[in-house]
Amino acid sequence: SYINISATNKGNYNQIDWATSSEKNADYYIVERSTDGVHFTSVGRVEATGNSNAINTYSFKDLINPITFGYYRILQVDE
């Protein structure tokens, strides 16, 4: 389960960070972006740890059209 998700503008990219407290059969995460909070577009993929009962941290740099205000969501895809 997720314990922290944040997005920070770093000038020429947005950095999305998140952490999970546990994972079961997680294959990868899809990072999606939206400017209106309704319509989301996939902007990247991050490989998951898989199976874990420990805290795992992840990070993704959105280099495509960095925006200072917007919405992100993380989707977990299982094996």
Secondary structure, 3 states (H helix, E strand, C coil): CEEEEEEEECCCCEEEEEEECCECCEEEEEEEEECCCCCCEEEEEEECCCCECCCEEEEEEECCCCCCCCEEEEEEEEC
